[in-house]
Amino acid sequence: MKRISTLVLAALVSLTVAVASAQSNGPAPAAPASASPATPVPAAMPKPAVPVATAPAAIAMSAGEGTLVVDAKAFTSEIPLDKKVEDQLRGAGIEWGVKDGLFVQTGVNKQFVNFDISNLTRYGQNKSVAVPAGDYSITCIGMIPHTAFSVQSILNKSAYVNENIIHFHVDAGKTTTLTIQPIMMKNETFFLTFYIPQLMTSVTTEAGTTSPVSINAKTSASIAWPDYKGPLKF
């Protein structure tokens, strides 16, 4: 039964979460697959060198557009990590999409999210996209995994929505950077141990840089998945 629950859970989490058995001496499983076959599943691998930061690539922009850079920093951890878990996390990243003034990051597998989650930015990398100038907000679909024996039960127990956590503006012809620093935390439930990053996010424009805020922290303002009635849910 523990194995069944683990497999169901692995189908739900995004590539931001590492799942390992808390009572097993076997190898940690590979990171869960994304819904899209175009996204490769990161396997355990030798510890790579720390990624070297590179300048965002120049992109073509139309009149009335600005550049949005998502800069995902290499993860750090406040706790010691087993090598297998660390190798798994080094292949992880941040899944996100941006459209109509909304930036959505998800910790739930994107096949369950009614939004175009078309980007995976791995830790230590960045990505630039041209977006219409204007005001934007960040909404995060978070997940603190709880074991259950059906997809819907796990979603109802584990997922939540943080709406409009951060507001930012993109000016035409200029660059706005979202810097996301994943800081690993450990959570434990019944049979499993989960390594979930706090995504500390700040906004940089010509005016300066904001203080970092965790966009995926579960707080009293978070909306439980069964209670969320917004457009991001099918």
Phi and psi in degrees as GROMACS dihedral restraints (atoms count N, CA, C in turn):
[ dihedral_restraints ]
;  ai    aj    ak    al  type     phi  dphi    fc
    3     4     5     6     1   -60.8    20    10
    4     5     6     7     1   -41.2    20    10
    6     7     8     9     1   -65.2    20    10
    7     8     9    10     1   -42.0    20    10
    9    10    11    12     1   -60.2    20    10
   10    11    12    13     1   -46.0    20    10
   12    13    14    15     1   -61.6    20    10
   13    14    15    16     1   -39.5    20    10
   15    16    17    18     1   -64.1    20    10
   16    17    18    19     1   -42.2    20    10
   18    19    20    21     1   -66.3    20    10
   19    20    21    22     1   -41.3    20    10
   21    22    23    24     1   -62.3    20    10
   22    23    24    25     1   -43.2    20    10
   24    25    26    27     1   -63.7    20    10
   25    26    27    28     1   -41.8    20    10
   27    28    29    30     1   -61.6    20    10
   28    29    30    31     1   -27.5    20    10
   30    31    32    33     1   -76.4    20    10
   31    32    33    34     1   -11.5    20    10
   33    34    35    36     1  -102.9    20    10
   34    35    36    37     1   -31.5    20    10
   36    37    38    39     1   -81.3    20    10
   37    38    39    40     1   153.2    20    10
   39    40    41    42     1   -86.0    20    10
   40    41    42    43     1  -173.9    20    10
   42    43    44    45     1   -79.3    20    10
   43    44    45    46     1    10.9    20    10
   45    46    47    48     1   -91.2    20    10
   46    47    48    49     1    -8.2    20    10
   48    49    50    51     1  -120.2    20    10
   49    50    51    52     1   136.2    20    10
   51    52    53    54     1  -105.1    20    10
   52    53    54    55     1   134.2    20    10
   54    55    56    57     1  -119.3    20    10
   55    56    57    58     1   128.7    20    10
   57    58    59    60     1  -140.9    20    10
   58    59    60    61     1   150.7    20    10
   60    61    62    63     1   -72.4    20    10
   61    62    63    64     1   131.8    20    10
   63    64    65    66     1   -80.4    20    10
   64    65    66    67     1   -14.2    20    10
   66    67    68    69     1  -124.2    20    10
   67    68    69    70     1    30.6    20    10
   69    70    71    72     1  -129.6    20    10
   70    71    72    73     1   140.7    20    10
   72    73    74    75     1   -96.1    20    10
   73    74    75    76     1     3.7    20    10
   75    76    77    78     1   -76.5    20    10
   76    77    78    79     1   175.8    20    10
   78    79    80    81     1   -69.3    20    10
   79    80    81    82     1   149.2    20    10
   81    82    83    84     1   -67.2    20    10
   82    83    84    85     1   142.6    20    10
   84    85    86    87     1   -69.2    20    10
   85    86    87    88     1   159.5    20    10
   87    88    89    90     1   -65.4    20    10
   88    89    90    91     1   157.6    20    10
   90    91    92    93     1   -59.8    20    10
   91    92    93    94     1   143.6    20    10
   93    94    95    96     1   -60.9    20    10
   94    95    96    97     1   146.3    20    10
   96    97    98    99     1   -74.6    20    10
   97    98    99   100     1   145.7    20    10
   99   100   101   102     1   -76.1    20    10
  100   101   102   103     1   162.0    20    10
  102   103   104   105     1   -65.7    20    10
  103   104   105   106     1   -28.6    20    10
  105   106   107   108     1   -87.2    20    10
  106   107   108   109     1   129.1    20    10
  108   109   110   111     1   -66.5    20    10
  109   110   111   112     1   -13.5    20    10
  111   112   113   114     1   -76.6    20    10
  112   113   114   115     1   -15.9    20    10
  114   115   116   117     1   -94.2    20    10
  115   116   117   118     1   114.4    20    10
  117   118   119   120     1   -69.8    20    10
  118   119   120   121     1   151.0    20    10
  120   121   122   123     1   -88.5    20    10
  121   122   123   124     1   119.1    20    10
  123   124   125   126     1   -69.8    20    10
  124   125   126   127     1   128.5    20    10
  126   127   128   129     1  -100.7    20    10
  127   128   129   130     1   162.7    20    10
  129   130   131   132     1   -59.5    20    10
  130   131   132   133     1   140.0    20    10
  132   133   134   135     1  -150.2    20    10
  133   134   135   136     1   162.9    20    10
  135   136   137   138     1   -57.8    20    10
  136   137   138   139     1   146.6    20    10
  138   139   140   141     1   -60.9    20    10
  139   140   141   142     1   117.4    20    10
  141   142   143   144     1   -81.7    20    10
  142   143   144   145     1   170.0    20    10
  144   145   146   147     1   -67.8    20    10
  145   146   147   148     1   154.1    20    10
  147   148   149   150     1   -61.0    20    10
  148   149   150   151     1   128.8    20    10
  150   151   152   153     1   -59.0    20    10
  151   152   153   154     1   142.8    20    10
  153   154   155   156     1   -91.0    20    10
  154   155   156   157     1   125.6    20    10
  156   157   158   159     1   -63.5    20    10
  157   158   159   160     1   135.9    20    10
  159   160   161   162     1  -122.9    20    10
  160   161   162   163     1   154.1    20    10
  162   163   164   165     1   -69.9    20    10
  163   164   165   166     1   138.7    20    10
  165   166   167   168     1   -56.9    20    10
  166   167   168   169     1   139.7    20    10
  168   169   170   171     1   -68.5    20    10
  169   170   171   172     1   147.2    20    10
  171   172   173   174     1   -68.5    20    10
  172   173   174   175     1   141.5    20    10
  174   175   176   177     1  -128.0    20    10
  175   176   177   178     1   155.0    20    10
  177   178   179   180     1   -78.1    20    10
  178   179   180   181     1   134.0    20    10
  180   181   182   183     1  -125.7    20    10
  181   182   183   184     1   145.5    20    10
  183   184   185   186     1   -92.8    20    10
  184   185   186   187     1   166.6    20    10
  186   187   188   189     1   -58.1    20    10
  187   188   189   190     1   137.2    20    10
  189   190   191   192     1    85.3    20    10
  190   191   192   193     1     7.2    20    10
  192   193   194   195     1  -112.4    20    10
  193   194   195   196     1   154.8    20    10
  195   196   197   198     1  -126.9    20    10
  196   197   198   199     1   178.9    20    10
  198   199   200   201     1  -106.4    20    10
  199   200   201   202     1   130.9    20    10
  201   202   203   204     1  -110.3    20    10
  202   203   204   205     1   122.9    20    10
  204   205   206   207     1  -108.6    20    10
  205   206   207   208     1   127.4    20    10
  207   208   209   210     1  -104.7    20    10
  208   209   210   211     1   111.6    20    10
  210   211   212   213     1  -109.1    20    10
  211   212   213   214     1    99.1    20    10
  213   214   215   216     1   -90.5    20    10
  214   215   216   217     1   111.8    20    10
  216   217   218   219     1   -74.8    20    10
  217   218   219   220     1   159.6    20    10
  219   220   221   222     1   -61.7    20    10
  220   221   222   223     1   142.0    20    10
  222   223   224   225     1   -71.7    20    10
  223   224   225   226     1   151.0    20    10
  225   226   227   228     1  -122.0    20    10
  226   227   228   229     1   164.2    20    10
  228   229   230   231     1  -135.5    20    10
  229   230   231   232     1   138.6    20    10
  231   232   233   234     1   -91.3    20    10
  232   233   234   235     1     0.3    20    10
  234   235   236   237     1  -133.6    20    10
  235   236   237   238     1   155.1    20    10
  237   238   239   240     1   -65.5    20    10
  238   239   240   241     1   141.4    20    10
  240   241   242   243     1  -117.7    20    10
  241   242   243   244     1   136.1    20    10
  243   244   245   246     1   -61.4    20    10
  244   245   246   247     1   144.8    20    10
  246   247   248   249     1   -57.7    20    10
  247   248   249   250     1   -39.7    20    10
  249   250   251   252     1   -62.3    20    10
  250   251   252   253     1   -41.6    20    10
  252   253   254   255     1   -67.3    20    10
  253   254   255   256     1   -42.3    20    10
  255   256   257   258     1   -62.6    20    10
  256   257   258   259     1   -41.7    20    10
  258   259   260   261     1   -62.4    20    10
  259   260   261   262     1   -39.7    20    10
  261   262   263   264     1   -64.2    20    10
  262   263   264   265     1   -43.6    20    10
  264   265   266   267     1   -67.9    20    10
  265   266   267   268     1   -29.2    20    10
  267   268   269   270     1   -66.5    20    10
  268   269   270   271     1   -19.9    20    10
  270   271   272   273     1   -92.7    20    10
  271   272   273   274     1     1.1    20    10
  273   274   275   276     1   -86.5    20    10
  274   275   276   277     1   177.6    20    10
  276   277   278   279     1  -170.1    20    10
  277   278   279   280     1  -165.0    20    10
  279   280   281   282     1  -116.4    20    10
  280   281   282   283     1   122.8    20    10
  282   283   284   285     1   -96.7    20    10
  283   284   285   286     1   129.3    20    10
  285   286   287   288     1  -154.4    20    10
  286   287   288   289     1   164.6    20    10
  288   289   290   291     1  -149.0    20    10
  289   290   291   292     1   159.3    20    10
  291   292   293   294     1  -141.1    20    10
  292   293   294   295     1   131.9    20    10
  294   295   296   297     1  -167.9    20    10
  295   296   297   298     1   140.2    20    10
  297   298   299   300     1    51.7    20    10
  298   299   300   301     1    44.2    20    10
  300   301   302   303     1    78.5    20    10
  301   302   303   304     1     9.9    20    10
  303   304   305   306     1  -127.3    20    10
  304   305   306   307     1   129.2    20    10
  306   307   308   309     1  -106.7    20    10
  307   308   309   310     1   121.8    20    10
  309   310   311   312     1  -117.2    20    10
  310   311   312   313     1   126.3    20    10
  312   313   314   315     1  -113.2    20    10
  313   314   315   316     1   137.4    20    10
  315   316   317   318     1  -127.4    20    10
  316   317   318   319     1   137.1    20    10
  318   319   320   321     1   -99.4    20    10
  319   320   321   322     1    -2.7    20    10
  321   322   323   324     1  -100.5    20    10
  322   323   324   325     1   142.7    20    10
  324   325   326   327     1   -49.9    20    10
  325   326   327   328     1   133.2    20    10
  327   328   329   330     1   -65.1    20    10
  328   329   330   331     1   -16.2    20    10
  330   331   332   333     1   -68.4    20    10
  331   332   333   334     1   -14.7    20    10
  333   334   335   336     1  -100.3    20    10
  334   335   336   337     1     6.8    20    10
  336   337   338   339     1  -115.3    20    10
  337   338   339   340     1   129.3    20    10
  339   340   341   342     1   -88.0    20    10
  340   341   342   343     1    67.5    20    10
  342   343   344   345     1  -161.3    20    10
  343   344   345   346     1   153.4    20    10
  345   346   347   348     1   -80.4    20    10
  346   347   348   349     1    91.4    20    10
  348   349   350   351     1   -92.3    20    10
  349   350   351   352     1    85.6    20    10
  351   352   353   354     1  -105.1    20    10
  352   353   354   355     1     3.7    20    10
  354   355   356   357     1  -124.9    20    10
  355   356   357   358     1   137.2    20    10
  357   358   359   360     1  -125.3    20    10
  358   359   360   361     1   112.2    20    10
  360   361   362   363     1  -108.1    20    10
  361   362   363   364     1   112.1    20    10
  363   364   365   366     1   -75.2    20    10
  364   365   366   367     1   154.4    20    10
  366   367   368   369     1   -55.5    20    10
  367   368   369   370     1   132.5    20    10
  369   370   371   372     1    90.2    20    10
  370   371   372   373     1     3.3    20    10
  372   373   374   375     1  -124.0    20    10
  373   374   375   376     1   171.7    20    10
  375   376   377   378     1  -141.3    20    10
  376   377   378   379     1   162.9    20    10
  378   379   380   381     1  -143.5    20    10
  379   380   381   382     1   139.8    20    10
  381   382   383   384     1  -113.7    20    10
  382   383   384   385     1   137.8    20    10
  384   385   386   387     1  -135.8    20    10
  385   386   387   388     1   148.6    20    10
  387   388   389   390     1   -85.9    20    10
  388   389   390   391     1   130.1    20    10
  390   391   392   393     1  -133.4    20    10
  391   392   393   394     1   154.5    20    10
  393   394   395   396     1   -60.8    20    10
  394   395   396   397     1   140.0    20    10
  396   397   398   399     1   -62.8    20    10
  397   398   399   400     1   146.3    20    10
  399   400   401   402     1   149.0    20    10
  400   401   402   403     1  -169.7    20    10
  402   403   404   405     1   -91.0    20    10
  403   404   405   406     1   142.0    20    10
  405   406   407   408     1  -134.0    20    10
  406   407   408   409     1   158.9    20    10
  408   409   410   411     1  -134.8    20    10
  409   410   411   412     1   158.1    20    10
  411   412   413   414     1  -108.2    20    10
  412   413   414   415     1   127.6    20    10
  414   415   416   417     1  -119.6    20    10
  415   416   417   418     1   136.0    20    10
  417   418   419   420     1  -120.1    20    10
  418   419   420   421     1   132.3    20    10
  420   421   422   423     1   -98.2    20    10
  421   422   423   424     1   106.4    20    10
  423   424   425   426     1   -95.8    20    10
  424   425   426   427     1   167.1    20    10
  426   427   428   429     1  -153.6    20    10
  427   428   429   430     1   123.1    20    10
  429   430   431   432     1  -112.5    20    10
  430   431   432   433     1   102.2    20    10
  432   433   434   435     1   -61.8    20    10
  433   434   435   436     1   136.2    20    10
  435   436   437   438     1  -127.1    20    10
  436   437   438   439     1   140.0    20    10
  438   439   440   441     1   -75.6    20    10
  439   440   441   442     1   143.5    20    10
  441   442   443   444     1  -163.1    20    10
  442   443   444   445     1   179.5    20    10
  444   445   446   447     1  -117.8    20    10
  445   446   447   448     1    19.8    20    10
  447   448   449   450     1  -149.5    20    10
  448   449   450   451     1   155.0    20    10
  450   451   452   453     1   -58.5    20    10
  451   452   453   454     1   -49.1    20    10
  453   454   455   456     1   -63.8    20    10
  454   455   456   457     1   -37.6    20    10
  456   457   458   459     1   -65.1    20    10
  457   458   459   460     1   -40.8    20    10
  459   460   461   462     1   -66.3    20    10
  460   461   462   463     1   -44.0    20    10
  462   463   464   465     1   -58.5    20    10
  463   464   465   466     1   -46.4    20    10
  465   466   467   468     1   -64.2    20    10
  466   467   468   469     1   -35.4    20    10
  468   469   470   471     1   -84.5    20    10
  469   470   471   472     1   -26.5    20    10
  471   472   473   474     1  -110.0    20    10
  472   473   474   475     1   -35.2    20    10
  474   475   476   477     1   -89.8    20    10
  475   476   477   478     1   153.6    20    10
  477   478   479   480     1  -155.6    20    10
  478   479   480   481     1   164.4    20    10
  480   481   482   483     1  -123.7    20    10
  481   482   483   484     1   128.5    20    10
  483   484   485   486     1  -105.5    20    10
  484   485   486   487     1   104.9    20    10
  486   487   488   489     1   -88.8    20    10
  487   488   489   490     1   135.9    20    10
  489   490   491   492     1    51.6    20    10
  490   491   492   493     1    49.4    20    10
  492   493   494   495     1   -66.9    20    10
  493   494   495   496     1   -40.8    20    10
  495   496   497   498     1  -132.7    20    10
  496   497   498   499     1   140.5    20    10
  498   499   500   501     1  -111.8    20    10
  499   500   501   502     1   140.0    20    10
  501   502   503   504     1  -148.5    20    10
  502   503   504   505     1   168.5    20    10
  504   505   506   507     1  -127.3    20    10
  505   506   507   508     1   140.7    20    10
  507   508   509   510     1  -113.5    20    10
  508   509   510   511     1   122.2    20    10
  510   511   512   513     1   -92.6    20    10
  511   512   513   514     1   146.2    20    10
  513   514   515   516     1   -60.4    20    10
  514   515   516   517     1   132.0    20    10
  516   517   518   519     1    76.6    20    10
  517   518   519   520     1     4.1    20    10
  519   520   521   522     1  -124.0    20    10
  520   521   522   523     1   172.6    20    10
  522   523   524   525     1  -114.1    20    10
  523   524   525   526     1   133.2    20    10
  525   526   527   528     1  -117.2    20    10
  526   527   528   529     1   130.2    20    10
  528   529   530   531     1  -115.1    20    10
  529   530   531   532     1   127.6    20    10
  531   532   533   534     1   -98.2    20    10
  532   533   534   535     1   111.9    20    10
  534   535   536   537     1   -97.4    20    10
  535   536   537   538     1   121.8    20    10
  537   538   539   540     1  -118.4    20    10
  538   539   540   541     1   115.8    20    10
  540   541   542   543     1  -106.2    20    10
  541   542   543   544     1   108.3    20    10
  543   544   545   546     1   -80.1    20    10
  544   545   546   547     1   123.1    20    10
  546   547   548   549     1  -115.6    20    10
  547   548   549   550     1   117.2    20    10
  549   550   551   552     1   -74.8    20    10
  550   551   552   553     1   135.2    20    10
  552   553   554   555     1  -126.8    20    10
  553   554   555   556     1   156.5    20    10
  555   556   557   558     1  -111.8    20    10
  556   557   558   559     1   133.2    20    10
  558   559   560   561     1  -125.3    20    10
  559   560   561   562     1   145.7    20    10
  561   562   563   564     1  -129.5    20    10
  562   563   564   565     1   136.6    20    10
  564   565   566   567     1  -135.8    20    10
  565   566   567   568     1   152.0    20    10
  567   568   569   570     1    17.8    20    10
  568   569   570   571     1   -88.5    20    10
  570   571   572   573     1  -100.5    20    10
  571   572   573   574     1   -14.2    20    10
  573   574   575   576     1  -119.9    20    10
  574   575   576   577     1   154.9    20    10
  576   577   578   579     1  -116.4    20    10
  577   578   579   580     1   133.6    20    10
  579   580   581   582     1  -121.7    20    10
  580   581   582   583     1   135.6    20    10
  582   583   584   585     1  -109.1    20    10
  583   584   585   586     1   108.1    20    10
  585   586   587   588     1  -121.1    20    10
  586   587   588   589     1   126.5    20    10
  588   589   590   591     1   -79.1    20    10
  589   590   591   592     1   139.9    20    10
  591   592   593   594     1   -81.1    20    10
  592   593   594   595     1   122.9    20    10
  594   595   596   597     1   -92.6    20    10
  595   596   597   598     1    89.0    20    10
  597   598   599   600     1   -77.6    20    10
  598   599   600   601     1   115.2    20    10
  600   601   602   603     1  -121.7    20    10
  601   602   603   604     1   133.4    20    10
  603   604   605   606     1  -130.8    20    10
  604   605   606   607     1   160.7    20    10
  606   607   608   609     1  -118.1    20    10
  607   608   609   610     1   130.2    20    10
  609   610   611   612     1  -119.6    20    10
  610   611   612   613     1   126.0    20    10
  612   613   614   615     1  -132.1    20    10
  613   614   615   616     1  -174.0    20    10
  615   616   617   618     1   -62.2    20    10
  616   617   618   619     1   -21.1    20    10
  618   619   620   621     1   -79.6    20    10
  619   620   621   622     1   -14.5    20    10
  621   622   623   624     1   133.1    20    10
  622   623   624   625     1  -165.4    20    10
  624   625   626   627     1  -122.5    20    10
  625   626   627   628     1   134.4    20    10
  627   628   629   630     1   -79.5    20    10
  628   629   630   631     1   164.3    20    10
  630   631   632   633     1   -70.7    20    10
  631   632   633   634     1   140.8    20    10
  633   634   635   636     1   -67.8    20    10
  634   635   636   637     1   142.6    20    10
  636   637   638   639     1  -130.4    20    10
  637   638   639   640     1   139.0    20    10
  639   640   641   642     1   -76.9    20    10
  640   641   642   643     1   117.6    20    10
  642   643   644   645     1   -84.3    20    10
  643   644   645   646     1   -15.4    20    10
  645   646   647   648     1  -113.1    20    10
  646   647   648   649     1     8.4    20    10
  648   649   650   651     1   -67.0    20    10
  649   650   651   652     1   136.2    20    10
  651   652   653   654     1   -83.8    20    10
  652   653   654   655     1   120.6    20    10
  654   655   656   657     1  -129.7    20    10
  655   656   657   658     1  -178.0    20    10
  657   658   659   660     1   -65.4    20    10
  658   659   660   661     1   -19.3    20    10
  660   661   662   663     1   -87.9    20    10
  661   662   663   664     1    -9.2    20    10
  663   664   665   666     1   -67.6    20    10
  664   665   666   667     1   144.6    20    10
  666   667   668   669     1  -102.6    20    10
  667   668   669   670     1   118.8    20    10
  669   670   671   672     1   -60.5    20    10
  670   671   672   673     1   145.9    20    10
  672   673   674   675     1   -53.1    20    10
  673   674   675   676     1   -43.8    20    10
  675   676   677   678     1   -65.5    20    10
  676   677   678   679     1   -23.6    20    10
  678   679   680   681     1   -92.1    20    10
  679   680   681   682     1   -12.0    20    10
  681   682   683   684     1   -77.7    20    10
  682   683   684   685     1   125.9    20    10
  684   685   686   687     1  -117.7    20    10
  685   686   687   688     1    14.8    20    10
  687   688   689   690     1   -82.6    20    10
  688   689   690   691     1  -175.9    20    10
  690   691   692   693     1   -76.1    20    10
  691   692   693   694     1   -10.1    20    10
  693   694   695   696     1   -81.9    20    10
  694   695   696   697     1    -3.6    20    10
  696   697   698   699     1  -112.2    20    10
  697   698   699   700     1   133.3    20    10
